Amino acid sequence: MRSIPRRLIGALLALWPLLSSADDTPLPPFALPPGFVLEVVSDDLPNARQLALGPKGTLFAGTRRDGRVWALRDGVRYTLAEGLTLPSGVAVHDGDLYIAAVSHLYRLRGIEDALAAPPALEVITDALPTDKHHGWKHIEFDSDGQLLIPVGAPCNICDPKPPYASLLRMDRNSGAYEVIAQGIRNTVGFDFEPGTGALWFSDNGRDMLGDEIPPEELNRLAAPGAHFGYPYVHGGAVLDPEFGEGHRLEDYAAPEARLPAHSAPLGLAFYTGSAFPERYRGALFFAEHGSWNRSTKIGYKVSVAFLEGGKIQRIEPFLTGFLDGETTLGRPVDVLVEPSGALLVSDDHRGAVYRIRYAGPSATPTLARSTP
């Protein structure tokens, strides 16, 4: 019997993460409210982070650790780019895909017609800060076709000058930008409120103050120019022990909701569909990626906030099961409403995307494989 050449063995080992599948890995014991069902759209999108949908139905996913950008169409996975630095943020405008990778903003023109042979990456700007600490990004287009892009603080706690700890509004062609909000430590998710157009965003609070402080934040930016407190004030409730002296809580924009410390809210989306029950219309879904420096883990779920008169009245868990005691089974990152009214959820721990549908009050909860 012939032996397998060592070079071939090495090549197979190198390809193993791509050739292997999570199909034989049991799904977490997901739980949803009655009537909802969960389908696995794909479990072959390693480190899937922000999601975006193209007008022709292509699902795009950025990554952080992996360095690649994925596309999924009719059950087929395509690699659109690779070797990038933390290309977490993806957004689609006029049929073009935009990719945020720390200091760079790239564009792939007409990408849905070229998934198998993507065009060369067009560099719009490479002038953003190069810091990897909180350098990965979530991006969205506003109603004027301008790109909203954050620059996180390059540290756990420090007092950097803009554009650090800020939210930028960038021209999608020139890369020129203006700062529209400050005092934001690290937002990795935002969406526009239906009706008002106000921007809501998550913000992750500083670490190393203990298990219970400071709170994480859900914020609302009604008009440019607001300052949300970092590094002086956290969650509108806590003065920083190092940078808070001489500052007052009331001088900074307070969050719309304070969430448990270290729960790490990331992607969020207002429910604009009509397929879910009436109570969910206009509700705000958000992914809690989960803690890493807490004595007992917290987060690891998708939650939903119910609003009345533009204010959050209550928050409930929606999708749970990512955590088994202290064992991590998955970590939700982004949420996205499909045209059908279903909700997509990315999971960077499992390299998966799930679809949540409402099947009626008498539906039996099911886990199934699906396609975008």
N, C-alpha and C positions, 0 to 999 in steps of 0.2 A: 504493500500500500504506500502510495506516494505521500510524503510529508508536505504540508502546506508551507510555501515559502514565507520566511519571516517578514519580508516586505509586505506581503499580502495580509498577514495577520495584523501588522501594524496599521495598514490602511483600514482594515475592517474595524479595529478598535477605535480608530480616529472617527470613523463614520457611525459608530454605534449609537451615539446620542440622537442621530438623525434617523437611523434605520429602526431603532427600537421604538415601540409605541407604548403609551400608557393604557392601551385597551385592556391589559390583563391586571391593571391596578384597580382595586375596588373604588368606586366613587365614594366620597364622603357621605355620611348619613344626612343628606340635606333635608331641611324642614322648611316648609312654606305655609302661608295661610291656606285655609280650606279652598279648594277649587283651582289652585294653581298647580301647574306641572312644569318640570324642568327637563330640558333636552340638552344633550351635549352636541354643540355645533362642531367643535373640534377639540381634540386633546393633543394636537400635534403642532402647536404654535408656541415653542419654547419661550418662556418669560414674557408672555403677552401682557402688554400694559395698556396704553390708551387705544381706544377703538374709534374707527371712523367708517362711514358707509359712503360708497360712491353712488352716483345717480343710476348706474346700471346694475346695482346690487352687489358690488364687490365689497367684502369686508376687509378693512385694513387694520393692522395691529403693529404698534411700535413695541420696542423692547428696551430694557435697561442693561442688564448684564450681557445679553446675547449679542448685541451689536448689529442685529439684522432687523429688517422691516419686512413684515409678512403681508401677503394678500391671500384671500380665500374666496374662490369662486366655483360654484357647482361642485363643492367637495374637494377641489384641487388646491393644494397649497403652492404658492409662488414666493420665491425670494426676490424682493425688489431691490434691496441694497444690503450690503454686509460690510463689516469692518468699521462701522461708524462708532462714535463715542456717545454712549447712552442715548440712542435715538428713541426716546420714550414717547415723544409727542408727534401725533399725526392728525392732519385735518385736510378736508377736501374742499376745493373752491373752483367752480367752473370747470370741473373735470380734471383738475390738476391736483396731485397729492403734494402736500407740504410736510416736511419732516424737520422737527427741532431736535438737534443733537448738541447740547451744551452751548458752545460758542457759534455754532453754525445753524443756519436755516437753509434747507434745500428744497428744490421743487422737481417733481417728475411730471412733465406735461403729458396730457392725454393718456394717462396711465392705464385706464381700463381697456384700452384698445391695444395695449402692448404688455400684458402681464407676463407672457412667456419670454419676451425679449425687451426688458425695460430700457428706456432711453437713459442717456448719461445724466447723472445728477447735476442739476443746475444750482450753483451756489448763489443765493440771494444776498447773504451776509455771512461773514466769519468774524464779525467785530464784537460779538457779545463776550462777556467774561468767560474765561476758560476753566474756572474752578469746577471740579467735579462734585465737591461737597454741596449738595442741594442744587446741582447743576442740571439734572434731568428736568424735563419740562412737559407741561400739558398745554396744548394750544387750541384756540377756537377762533373762528371768524365772527366779527360782529355784523350787524345789518348793513353796514356801509362797505363791507368787503375788506376791512382792515383786520389784521391779525393781532389777537391778544396773546401775549407771551410773557411768562414770569421769569424773573431772575431771583433765585433764592439767596438767603444769607450764606456766605461761604464758611460757615462755622456752626457750632451749636449755639453759642451766644457771643455776640460782638456787636459793634456799632458801625457798620459799613455805610458808605455813602451810596446814593443811587448811581447806577441802576440796580445795585444789590438790594435785596429785601423789598422789591418793587414789582409792580405789574406794568407792563409796557403795551402801548398800542403802536403797531408797526405797519408801515407800508409794505405790502406784499411783493412789490417789484423792486424798490430801492433799498429796503432794509432800514430806512430812516424811522426813528421812533420817538415817542414822547412818553414820559412817565405819567400814568394816570392814577396810581395809588401807591402809597408807601407803608412801611411798618408791617410788611407781610413776610414772615420768616420763611415759609416754604409751602406754597399752594401747588397742588398737583391735581386740581380739578375745579372747573367752573362751568356755569351755564346761565342762560338769560331767562329771567322770569317772564312767563307769558303775560301779555297785556301791558306791562310797564317797561319791559326791556332792561330792567335793572340787572346787574351782574351779581350773581351769588357765587361764592367760592369757599372752598375749605382751606384751613391753614393749620399746619402742624406746630404745636407749641414746643418750647425748648425742653431739653432733657436735663437730668441730673439734679432735679429738685425734689426727688422722691416719687413715690407711687401715685400720689393723688393730685399733685399740682405740677404745672399749671394746666387749666383745661384746654382742650383742643377747640377749634372755632369753626362755625359756619357764619360767614359774613355776607353782607349785602352792600354793594357799591352802587348808589343811586346816581351819583355825579362824580366826575373826575376831581381829584385833589385830596381825597380823604387819607388820613394816616391811622393805621390800625394798631399802633402801639409798640411793635417790636423795635428795639430790644428793651424798651423802658417799662412797658405794661404788657401783661399776658392775659388774654381772654377778657379784657376789660375789668379784671378783678384782682390781679396780682401784680404788685410792683416788683420788678426784678431786683434781687439783692445786690447785684453789681452795678446795674445801669439805671435803676429806678429812682435814685435820690434826686430830688428837685423836680420830679414829674408828678402829675396828678392823673388819676384814673379817668376823670371826666373830660380831660383834654383830648382824648383819643376816641375814635369810633368804636363803639361796643359791638360785640358779636350778636347776631340774631339768635344763636344758640351756643351754649357751652356744652361740650361733650367730654366724656371721661378722659383724663390725662393718658396719653400714650396710645389711645385707640386708633390714631392715624387715619382720619378721614381723607380720602383721595378723590376719585372721580365722583361726580354728581350729575343728575339730570332731572329736570322737571318732566313729569309724565304728561305728554301732550297727545297721547293716543286716546282711543275710545274703546279698546278691547277689554280693559280692566274694569272692574266694578266702579260705579260712580264715585265712591268715596276716594278713589285714587286719582281722579282727574285733577290735575294741577298740583299734585303732591310732589315732594322732592325726594328722590331716591339718592342714596349715597353709600359708597363702599367704605367700610372701615377695614383697612389693611391689617391692622393689629399691631400690638406692642412688641418691642424687642428688648427693652431695658426696664422691665417692671418685674417685681418679685413673683407675681402671678399674671398670666397673660390676659389681655382684654382686647376687645374689638373682634376681628375675624368674622365679619358678618356684613350683610347689606341691610341697611335700615331705611326707613321711610319717615319723612317729616310731613305732617299735615298742617296746612296754612289756612288761616282765616283772616281776611283783610290784610293780606301781605305779611302776617306775623305767624311764626311757628307756634302752634298750640300744643302739639304733642308729637312724640317720636316713638316709633314702634320698630322692633326687629321684623325683618321681612324674609331674608334668606339666611338661615343659620346652618351649622354643621361643619364649618371650616376648622373647628377646634374640638379636639377630644381630650378633655382635661388640660394638660399642658403640652399635648402633642399637636403640632400643626399639620392639618390635612389639606389646607388650601389657603390662599390669601387673595381676596377680591381686590381689584384695582380700579376698574372703570365700569360705568354703567351707561347704556345707550339705548334709546327708544327707537325701535324699528318702525318703518312706515305701516307695518301690519298692526302695530300696537303692542307687540311683544317687547320684552326687556332683555337686552344682552348684558352679560356680566363677564369680564375677563378675570382670569386667575393666573397670576404670574408664577405661583408656586407649582402648579400642576401643568402650566403651559396650555391652558384650556380656555374656551369660551363657551358659556352656557346661554341658552335661550329660555326665558320664563314666559309661559303663556297662561291665560286664564281659560279653563276648559269647562267652567260651570260649577255650581255649588255641589253637585253630586259626583263630581269627577274624582276618580281614585288617583292619588299621587303616583306619578310614574317617572322613571328615569329612562330616557331613550336617546338614540343617536339620530342626529338630524343634519341638514346642510343649510348654509346661508342662502 
